Amino acid sequence: MTKHIILSLLGIWGIHSSLAEESLIAPAPLFRQPGFAKEFVGSYGILSEVEPDVTDTEQKLLGRLQALFAESKFKDAENQLVLYIKETTAPTDPNLQPGEISPALVFVLGNLYFQSERLNEAERSFKEAIRRFPKFRRTYTNLGFLYTSQNKMDDALAAFQKSVELGEKSARVMGMLGYCYMFKQNAVAAENAYRQAYLIDPNSRDWKLGLAQTLLMQDKYEDAASMFGILIKENSQDRQLWMRQTSAYLAMEKFDEAIINLEMMRLLGLADEKSLVLLGNIYIDQTQPRLALDAFADAMSRATQFDVAQALKSAKILNDNGNPKEAGEMLQKIRAKAGDKITPADRLALDLTAVKIARNNNQPDVVGSILARLLQDNPTNPDILLETARHYDQCAKIETDEDKIRKHIGEAKTNYMLAMQHDATAYAANLGYGQLLIRDNRALEALPFIEKALSLKKTESLEQYASRVRRAADREKARLEREQAERANAQPPK
């Protein structure tokens, strides 16, 4: 398979040398999982270096709050905590002096706000807890989760980095740190973080998935395919996992494995239009046009909304790769699927594709018949004019009668000139007209048309072709000048 085709196939799924942000599979929202809420809200212990002290009274309050957390009575816990803070900092009893509260209570209050999705209040509480106790590790951790929930990845990354700097080594934090790095396209750092998370918690789907994605970002396709294989064994119904592994196989040019994956998806009912079109493209490259036709037809049948233009791409691919018979069959399936509801634009596109297929099948009479009908209905359509020019150009190549050759060339020139007037066909028409003149050994006359085509669409191959035409035109000009000089010299003096 050529590099161009590989890149186009990978492009269907957004998998290149790195993953685009929108193509990332995010970890499960940990802060939305039922068990996490209680742990998150109640996450406070005594770690002297990275957590502030609490008084005996505050410790008793935390004990009561923990009991409420266990019963998911978060609102009751919040009410008790807010009341305690108010009575401590601004007591209603005039005989009591205002006191200080531990940053730990501010932290727990932020957790309660986060749990109830009051994110701005939660952020303020976390930042206040950090202001009061700058090494408050767990607050940085939970602030990272808060920012992740808001997709503020720069802020989340900074929070998790600080948490790790203060000694955090949990799988959850290392995994989320990996996700932040991956989001920022720092694949090496993401891989290292995910590997640590995976080492601590090898059963977590999120860390395996994250690791696999970072491996893809670094073109470590063999390792990525292996990791996706592990994930597929654990959940064979996840279509994205199959497609990611398929992308890795394609990048390694392991086309048999890619085909097996796509056919397995088909068998499991996971294949959709895009994956089946991809399968058809691979079959074409592997010189299996009948299997490609079957995949393309299946893709068309599974399309959520039938799109004639999209389905026609498959017929064109078959035809362009030297399989006009299968392309014709695909065209018939498209016509049958479209039925009477086909639009005039789609009908024209089908007919023009039929022209190209018939041309590949060496059926000039069929080509001429279709084009004559199309010209009658659309005499100024640029695509029809271009195909008509190409038809007569081809007829001139295979004709042996000199009169008919001149007639075909005349028709080809006329239609090429008409097609040149339209932006959509100007490039192909100028190139075709120039090539027609080149075949007639008229390089000097052809050069302006070749250069016009080059100005409309620069390619390396056309650059090289234009250079050859310029050299031929120079030789032709020199010859004409020499012949003119010889004729002038041959004339007798007056």
C-alpha positions as CSV (number, residue, x, y, z in Angstrom):
1,M,0.0,0.0,0.0
2,T,1.4,3.4,-0.9
3,K,2.1,6.0,1.8
4,H,-0.6,8.2,0.4
5,I,-3.2,5.6,0.7
6,I,-2.0,4.7,4.2
7,L,-2.3,8.3,5.4
8,S,-5.8,8.7,3.8
9,L,-7.0,5.5,5.5
10,L,-5.6,6.6,8.9
11,G,-7.0,10.1,8.3
12,I,-10.5,8.6,8.4
13,W,-10.0,8.0,12.1
14,G,-7.8,11.0,13.0
15,I,-4.8,8.8,13.7
16,H,-1.5,10.2,12.5
17,S,1.8,10.6,14.2
18,S,-0.1,12.2,17.0
19,L,-3.7,12.2,18.2
20,A,-5.8,15.3,17.7
21,E,-7.4,16.6,20.8
22,E,-10.9,15.7,19.6
23,S,-9.8,12.1,18.9
24,L,-8.7,11.4,22.4
25,I,-10.7,8.9,24.4
26,A,-11.1,10.5,27.8
27,P,-10.9,8.5,31.0
28,A,-14.2,7.8,32.8
29,P,-15.3,10.8,34.9
30,L,-14.1,9.5,38.2
31,F,-15.7,12.4,40.1
32,R,-19.1,11.2,38.8
33,Q,-18.8,7.6,40.0
34,P,-21.0,6.7,43.0
35,G,-18.2,5.3,45.2
36,F,-15.9,8.2,44.5
37,A,-18.3,10.9,45.8
38,K,-18.1,9.5,49.4
39,E,-14.4,9.0,49.2
40,F,-13.8,12.4,47.7
41,V,-16.0,14.3,50.1
42,G,-14.6,12.5,53.1
43,S,-11.0,12.6,51.9
44,Y,-9.2,13.9,55.0
45,G,-6.7,12.4,57.2
46,I,-3.7,13.4,59.2
47,L,-0.5,13.7,57.2
48,S,1.5,16.3,59.1
49,E,3.8,17.4,56.2
50,V,1.1,17.9,53.6
51,E,-2.1,18.4,55.7
52,P,-2.9,21.0,58.3
53,D,-3.6,20.2,61.9
54,V,-7.1,20.1,63.4
55,T,-8.3,20.7,66.9
56,D,-9.9,18.1,69.0
57,T,-13.3,19.8,68.4
58,E,-12.7,19.8,64.7
59,Q,-11.7,16.2,64.7
60,K,-15.0,15.3,66.4
61,L,-16.8,17.3,63.8
62,L,-15.0,15.5,61.0
63,G,-16.0,12.2,62.6
64,R,-19.7,13.2,62.5
65,L,-19.4,14.4,58.9
66,Q,-17.8,11.1,57.9
67,A,-20.8,9.3,59.3
68,L,-23.1,11.5,57.2
69,F,-20.9,11.0,54.1
70,A,-21.3,7.2,54.6
71,E,-25.0,7.6,54.3
72,S,-24.8,10.0,51.4
73,K,-26.3,12.8,53.5
74,F,-24.1,15.5,51.9
75,K,-26.5,18.4,52.4
76,D,-26.8,17.6,56.1
77,A,-23.0,17.5,56.3
78,E,-22.7,20.8,54.5
79,N,-25.2,22.4,56.8
80,Q,-23.4,21.2,59.9
81,L,-20.0,22.3,58.6
82,V,-21.2,25.8,57.5
83,L,-22.9,26.3,60.9
84,Y,-19.7,25.3,62.7
85,I,-17.6,27.6,60.6
86,K,-19.9,30.6,61.2
87,E,-20.2,30.0,64.9
88,T,-16.4,29.7,65.2
89,T,-15.4,32.7,63.1
90,A,-18.4,34.9,64.0
91,P,-20.1,33.5,67.2
92,T,-23.6,34.5,67.9
93,D,-22.8,34.2,71.7
94,P,-21.4,37.6,72.7
95,N,-19.4,35.9,75.4
96,L,-17.3,33.9,72.9
97,Q,-14.4,35.3,71.0
98,P,-14.0,34.7,67.2
99,G,-11.7,31.9,66.5
100,E,-9.8,30.4,63.6
101,I,-10.8,27.3,61.7
102,S,-8.4,24.7,60.2
103,P,-7.8,24.8,56.5
104,A,-8.9,21.2,56.6
105,L,-12.5,22.3,57.1
106,V,-12.3,24.8,54.2
107,F,-11.1,21.8,52.1
108,V,-13.9,19.6,53.2
109,L,-16.4,22.4,52.4
110,G,-14.9,22.7,48.9
111,N,-15.4,18.9,48.5
112,L,-19.1,19.3,49.4
113,Y,-19.6,22.2,47.0
114,F,-17.9,20.1,44.2
115,Q,-20.1,17.1,45.0
116,S,-23.2,19.3,44.5
117,E,-21.7,20.8,41.3
118,R,-21.3,24.3,42.8
119,L,-18.0,24.6,41.0
120,N,-17.1,28.2,41.5
121,E,-17.7,27.9,45.3
122,A,-15.7,24.7,45.3
123,E,-12.8,26.4,43.5
124,R,-12.8,29.3,45.9
125,S,-12.8,27.0,48.9
126,F,-9.9,24.9,47.6
127,K,-7.9,28.0,46.8
128,E,-8.6,29.4,50.3
129,A,-7.5,26.2,51.9
130,I,-4.2,26.4,49.9
131,R,-3.7,30.0,50.8
132,R,-3.9,29.0,54.4
133,F,-1.8,25.9,54.0
134,P,0.4,26.1,50.9
135,K,1.5,22.5,51.1
136,F,-2.0,21.1,51.3
137,R,-1.5,18.2,48.9
138,R,-4.9,16.7,48.9
139,T,-6.4,20.1,48.0
140,Y,-4.2,20.3,44.9
141,T,-5.4,16.8,44.0
142,N,-9.1,17.7,44.3
143,L,-8.6,21.0,42.6
144,G,-7.1,19.1,39.7
145,F,-10.2,17.0,39.5
146,L,-12.4,20.1,39.5
147,Y,-10.5,21.7,36.7
148,T,-10.6,18.4,34.7
149,S,-14.4,18.4,35.0
150,Q,-14.4,21.9,33.5
151,N,-12.0,20.9,30.8
152,K,-9.5,23.5,32.1
153,M,-6.6,21.3,31.2
154,D,-3.8,23.8,31.8
155,D,-5.0,24.5,35.3
156,A,-5.6,20.8,36.0
157,L,-2.1,19.9,34.9
158,A,-0.6,22.5,37.2
159,A,-2.7,21.2,40.1
160,F,-1.8,17.6,39.6
161,Q,1.9,18.4,39.1
162,K,1.9,20.2,42.4
163,S,0.2,17.3,44.1
164,V,2.8,14.9,42.8
165,E,5.6,17.3,43.8
166,L,4.2,17.1,47.3
167,G,4.4,13.3,47.3
168,E,1.1,12.1,45.7
169,K,1.7,8.7,44.0
170,S,-1.8,7.3,43.7
171,A,-2.9,5.6,40.4
172,R,-5.8,8.0,40.1
173,V,-3.6,11.1,40.2
174,M,-0.8,9.7,38.0
175,G,-3.5,8.6,35.5
176,M,-5.1,12.0,35.4
177,L,-1.7,13.6,35.1
178,G,-1.1,11.3,32.1
179,Y,-4.4,12.4,30.6
180,C,-3.5,16.1,31.0
181,Y,-0.1,15.5,29.4
182,M,-1.8,13.6,26.5
183,F,-4.3,16.4,26.0
184,K,-1.3,18.8,25.8
185,Q,0.3,16.5,23.2
186,N,3.3,15.7,25.5
187,A,3.3,12.0,24.7
188,V,6.5,11.1,26.5
189,A,5.4,12.6,29.8
190,A,1.9,11.1,29.3
191,E,3.3,7.6,28.8
192,N,5.5,7.8,31.9
193,A,2.5,9.0,34.0
194,Y,0.2,6.3,32.6
195,R,2.8,3.6,33.1
196,Q,3.0,4.5,36.8
197,A,-0.8,4.5,37.1
198,Y,-0.9,1.1,35.3
199,L,1.8,-0.3,37.5
200,I,-0.2,0.6,40.7
201,D,-3.6,-0.3,39.3
202,P,-3.2,-2.7,36.4
203,N,-6.9,-3.5,36.3
204,S,-8.0,0.0,35.4
205,R,-9.3,0.3,31.9
206,D,-8.6,4.0,31.9
207,W,-4.9,3.7,32.5
208,K,-4.5,1.0,29.9
209,L,-6.5,3.0,27.4
210,G,-4.5,6.1,28.1
211,L,-1.2,4.3,27.8
212,A,-2.3,2.7,24.5
213,Q,-3.2,6.2,23.1
214,T,0.1,7.7,24.1
215,L,1.9,4.8,22.4
216,L,0.0,5.7,19.2
217,M,1.0,9.3,19.6
218,Q,4.6,8.2,19.5
219,D,4.2,5.8,16.6
220,K,4.9,2.9,18.9
221,Y,2.4,0.9,16.9
222,E,3.4,-2.6,17.9
223,D,3.1,-1.8,21.7
224,A,-0.1,0.2,21.1
225,A,-1.7,-2.7,19.1
226,S,-0.8,-5.1,21.9
227,M,-2.3,-2.9,24.6
228,F,-5.5,-2.4,22.6
229,G,-5.6,-6.2,22.2
230,I,-5.7,-6.5,26.0
231,L,-8.5,-4.0,26.2
232,I,-10.5,-5.7,23.4
233,K,-10.3,-9.0,25.3
234,E,-11.8,-7.3,28.3
235,N,-14.6,-5.5,26.2
236,S,-15.0,-6.9,22.7
237,Q,-18.1,-4.7,22.2
238,D,-16.1,-1.4,22.2
239,R,-15.9,-0.3,18.6
240,Q,-13.4,2.5,19.3
241,L,-10.9,-0.1,20.6
242,W,-11.2,-2.2,17.5
243,M,-10.7,0.9,15.3
244,R,-7.6,2.1,17.3
245,Q,-6.0,-1.3,17.0
246,T,-6.9,-1.4,13.3
247,S,-5.2,2.0,12.8
248,A,-2.0,0.7,14.4
249,Y,-2.1,-2.3,12.1
250,L,-2.5,-0.1,9.1
251,A,0.4,2.1,10.2
252,M,2.6,-1.1,10.4
253,E,1.2,-2.2,7.0
254,K,-0.2,-5.3,8.6
255,F,-3.2,-5.4,6.3
256,D,-4.3,-9.0,7.0
257,E,-4.6,-8.1,10.7
258,A,-6.5,-4.9,9.9
259,I,-8.9,-6.9,7.6
260,I,-9.5,-9.5,10.4
261,N,-10.3,-6.7,12.8
262,L,-12.8,-5.0,10.5
263,E,-14.4,-8.3,9.6
264,M,-14.7,-9.2,13.3
265,M,-16.4,-5.9,13.8
266,R,-18.8,-6.8,11.0
267,L,-19.5,-10.2,12.6
268,L,-20.1,-8.6,16.0
269,G,-22.4,-6.0,14.6
270,L,-20.1,-3.1,15.4
271,A,-19.2,-2.1,11.8
272,D,-20.6,1.1,10.5
273,E,-20.4,2.9,7.2
274,K,-17.0,4.4,7.7
275,S,-15.4,1.2,8.9
276,L,-16.8,-0.8,6.0
277,V,-15.6,1.8,3.5
278,L,-12.2,1.5,5.1
279,L,-12.4,-2.3,4.7
280,G,-13.3,-1.9,1.0
281,N,-10.3,0.4,0.4
282,I,-8.0,-2.2,2.0
283,Y,-9.5,-5.0,-0.1
284,I,-8.9,-2.9,-3.3
285,D,-5.3,-2.4,-2.3
286,Q,-5.0,-6.1,-1.7
287,T,-6.4,-6.7,-5.2
288,Q,-9.7,-8.2,-3.9
289,P,-12.2,-6.2,-5.9
290,R,-15.1,-8.6,-5.3
291,L,-14.6,-8.4,-1.5
292,A,-14.2,-4.6,-1.8
293,L,-17.5,-4.4,-3.7
294,D,-19.2,-6.4,-1.0
295,A,-17.8,-4.2,1.8
296,F,-18.8,-1.0,-0.1
297,A,-22.4,-2.3,-0.7
298,D,-22.6,-3.3,3.0
299,A,-21.5,0.2,3.9
300,M,-24.2,1.7,1.7
301,S,-26.8,-0.4,3.3
302,R,-25.8,0.5,6.8
303,A,-25.6,4.3,6.2
304,T,-27.9,6.2,8.6
305,Q,-28.8,8.5,5.8
306,F,-28.2,7.4,2.2
307,D,-25.8,9.8,0.4
308,V,-25.4,9.2,-3.3
309,A,-22.3,11.3,-3.5
310,Q,-20.6,9.3,-0.7
311,A,-21.6,6.0,-2.2
312,L,-20.3,7.1,-5.6
313,K,-16.9,7.5,-4.1
314,S,-16.7,3.8,-3.7
315,A,-17.6,3.2,-7.3
316,K,-15.0,5.7,-8.4
317,I,-12.4,4.0,-6.3
318,L,-13.1,0.7,-7.8
319,N,-13.0,2.1,-11.3
320,D,-9.8,4.2,-10.7
321,N,-8.0,1.1,-9.4
322,G,-8.7,-0.9,-12.6
323,N,-11.9,-2.7,-11.6
324,P,-14.6,-1.3,-13.9
325,K,-16.7,-4.4,-13.8
326,E,-17.1,-4.2,-10.0
327,A,-17.5,-0.4,-10.3
328,G,-20.4,-1.0,-12.7
329,E,-22.1,-3.3,-10.3
330,M,-21.7,-0.8,-7.5
331,L,-23.3,1.8,-9.7
332,Q,-26.2,-0.4,-10.3
333,K,-26.6,-0.9,-6.5
334,I,-26.5,2.8,-6.0
335,R,-29.2,3.4,-8.6
336,A,-31.4,0.8,-7.1
337,K,-30.9,2.2,-3.6
338,A,-31.6,5.8,-4.8
339,G,-34.7,4.8,-6.7
340,D,-37.1,7.5,-8.0
341,K,-36.2,9.9,-5.3
342,I,-32.8,10.7,-6.8
343,T,-32.1,14.4,-7.3
344,P,-31.1,15.8,-10.7
345,A,-27.6,16.6,-9.4
346,D,-27.1,13.0,-8.1
347,R,-28.5,11.6,-11.4
348,L,-25.9,13.7,-13.3
349,A,-23.1,12.5,-11.0
350,L,-24.2,8.9,-11.6
351,D,-24.2,9.3,-15.3
352,L,-20.8,11.0,-15.3
353,T,-19.4,8.1,-13.3
354,A,-21.0,5.7,-15.8
355,V,-19.1,7.5,-18.5
356,K,-15.8,6.9,-16.8
357,I,-16.6,3.3,-16.1
358,A,-17.6,2.7,-19.7
359,R,-14.3,4.4,-20.8
360,N,-12.3,2.0,-18.6
361,N,-14.3,-0.9,-20.1
362,N,-13.2,0.2,-23.6
363,Q,-16.8,1.0,-24.6
364,P,-16.6,4.2,-26.6
365,D,-20.1,3.7,-28.1
366,V,-21.6,3.6,-24.6
367,V,-19.6,6.7,-23.6
368,G,-20.7,8.6,-26.7
369,S,-24.4,7.6,-26.2
370,I,-24.4,8.8,-22.5
371,L,-22.7,12.0,-23.3
372,A,-24.9,12.8,-26.2
373,R,-27.9,12.5,-23.9
374,L,-26.3,14.6,-21.2
375,L,-25.3,17.3,-23.6
376,Q,-28.8,17.6,-25.0
377,D,-30.1,18.3,-21.5
378,N,-27.1,20.3,-20.1
379,P,-25.2,21.8,-23.1
380,T,-23.2,24.2,-20.9
381,N,-22.3,21.9,-18.0
382,P,-18.5,22.1,-17.5
383,D,-18.1,18.5,-16.4
384,I,-20.1,17.2,-19.4
385,L,-18.1,19.4,-21.7
386,L,-14.8,18.1,-20.2
387,E,-15.9,14.4,-20.5
388,T,-17.0,15.0,-24.1
389,A,-13.6,16.5,-24.9
390,R,-11.9,13.5,-23.4
391,H,-14.2,11.1,-25.3
392,Y,-13.4,12.6,-28.7
393,D,-9.7,12.8,-27.7
394,Q,-9.8,9.1,-27.0
395,C,-11.7,8.4,-30.2
396,A,-9.0,10.2,-32.2
397,K,-6.3,7.9,-30.6
398,I,-7.9,4.7,-31.7
399,E,-9.3,5.8,-35.1
400,T,-7.4,4.9,-38.3
401,D,-9.4,6.9,-40.8
402,E,-7.7,10.3,-41.3
403,D,-10.9,12.2,-41.9
404,K,-12.5,10.8,-38.8
405,I,-9.3,11.5,-36.8
406,R,-9.4,15.2,-37.8
407,K,-13.1,15.4,-37.0
408,H,-12.6,13.8,-33.5
409,I,-9.7,16.2,-32.8
410,G,-11.8,19.2,-33.8
411,E,-14.6,18.1,-31.5
412,A,-12.1,17.5,-28.7
413,K,-10.6,21.0,-29.1
414,T,-13.9,22.7,-29.2
415,N,-15.1,21.1,-26.0
416,Y,-11.8,21.5,-24.2
417,M,-11.9,25.2,-25.0
418,L,-15.5,25.5,-23.7
419,A,-14.5,23.6,-20.5
420,M,-11.5,26.0,-20.0
421,Q,-14.0,28.8,-19.3
422,H,-15.2,27.3,-16.0
423,D,-13.1,27.3,-12.9
424,A,-14.1,23.8,-11.9
425,T,-12.7,22.3,-15.1
426,A,-10.1,24.8,-16.2
427,Y,-7.1,22.8,-15.0
428,A,-8.1,19.5,-16.5
429,A,-9.2,21.2,-19.8
430,N,-6.0,23.1,-20.2
431,L,-3.9,20.1,-19.4
432,G,-6.0,17.8,-21.8
433,Y,-5.8,20.4,-24.6
434,G,-2.1,20.8,-24.2
435,Q,-1.5,17.1,-24.2
436,L,-3.6,16.7,-27.4
437,L,-1.3,19.2,-29.1
438,I,1.8,17.5,-27.8
439,R,0.7,14.3,-29.4
440,D,0.4,16.2,-32.7
441,N,4.1,17.3,-32.2
442,R,3.0,20.9,-31.6
443,A,4.9,21.6,-28.3
444,L,5.3,25.4,-29.0
445,E,1.5,25.8,-29.3
446,A,0.8,23.4,-26.4
447,L,3.2,25.2,-23.9
448,P,0.8,28.0,-22.9
449,F,-1.9,25.5,-22.0
450,I,0.4,23.3,-20.0
451,E,1.7,26.4,-18.1
452,K,-1.8,27.6,-17.4
453,A,-2.7,24.2,-16.0
454,L,0.5,24.4,-13.8
455,S,-0.5,27.8,-12.5
456,L,-3.9,26.4,-11.5
457,K,-2.5,23.3,-9.8
458,K,1.1,22.8,-9.0
459,T,2.3,19.2,-8.6
460,E,5.8,17.8,-8.9
461,S,4.9,15.5,-11.8
462,L,3.3,18.4,-13.7
463,E,6.4,20.6,-13.0
464,Q,8.6,17.9,-14.6
465,Y,6.2,17.4,-17.5
466,A,6.1,21.2,-18.2
467,S,9.9,21.3,-18.2
468,R,10.0,18.6,-20.9
469,V,7.4,20.5,-22.9
470,R,9.5,23.7,-22.6
471,R,12.5,22.0,-23.9
472,A,10.5,20.5,-26.8
473,A,9.0,23.9,-27.5
474,D,12.5,25.5,-27.5
475,R,13.7,22.8,-30.0
476,E,10.6,23.4,-32.2
477,K,11.1,27.2,-32.1
478,A,14.8,26.8,-33.0
479,R,13.8,24.5,-35.9
480,L,11.2,26.9,-37.2
481,E,13.6,29.8,-37.1
482,R,16.3,27.7,-38.8
483,E,13.9,26.6,-41.6
484,Q,12.7,30.3,-42.0
485,A,16.3,31.4,-42.3
486,E,17.1,28.7,-44.8
487,R,14.1,29.7,-46.9
488,A,15.1,33.2,-46.8
489,N,18.7,32.3,-48.0
490,A,17.3,30.1,-50.7
491,Q,15.4,33.0,-52.4
492,P,17.3,34.5,-55.4
493,P,18.3,38.1,-55.0
494,K,16.1,40.7,-56.6
